[in-house]
Amino acid sequence: MNTNRDLNYRLYIQKTYGFTRSSFHEEFQRYEVIRQGDTERIRQGFASAKEAFLKGAGKLSDDPVKNLRYHFIVAVALTSRICVRGGMEHDMAYTLSDIYIQRADKLTSCEKLFELFAEMELDFAARMKELKKTNVISLHIRKCIDYIYDHLHEELTVSVLSGVIGLNPSYLSKLFAKETGISIKEFITNAKISTAENLLKFSEFSYLEISLALGFSSQSAFISVFKKHKGITPKKYRELYYTEQCGDEDFAF
């Protein structure tokens, strides 16, 4: 399909009505603040974010909600990729992007979309801020952490990890604890519980499916460990947070 006719007409209309797009540099300044993990600056900008969000942006739909949703999707996609360039693990960045796009798809008002936009920016920035702290971790431990997150569904032991990293098990354990402040076993459990929280909030996977996906020996083992760390069962956790986080009417920023 030839788009030249449409393109020339749109450019003419924009010039006639004095529409000027934001410069490439101006647009990416906002994303750079997120990449740098500057959460304070993002919070300070919340008040003006609503007015600035569509400034210099094209019209993607005649429907105001759809127009804002489409721009939000573009913003999330760019944010995730810029954060990957800044060091965020790509599976984490892209999955976060999927989560926010799915949540935006459920919203039916501009106000809710603006609130989600602010939450999304702060979420990515906070994660980049934490990442900057972990960047001081040695290459061996960073590789170990990446392997853990990529293989949560498998059996993860110090022996397995030491074979992957190429370090003596005892030395790896001491180095990991020194650089992260917790043991490898604790880190693995925390990673599984954190992932389980997201699956309970943002998916409809059964408790058995989640337990298998995270390498627990059984559903009962998963429930026991989750309750020990969170103080409530996975069922109760989903009852408290799934509808609140995923529904339109119950969405709260």
PyMOL commands that set and color helices and strands:
alter all, ss='L'
color gray80, all
select helices_A, chain A and resi 4-16+24-35+39-44+46-53+64-85+90-106+110-134+139-150+158-165+169-180+184-202+207-213+219-230+234-246
alter helices_A, ss='H'
color red, helices_A
deselect
rebuild
show_as cartoon
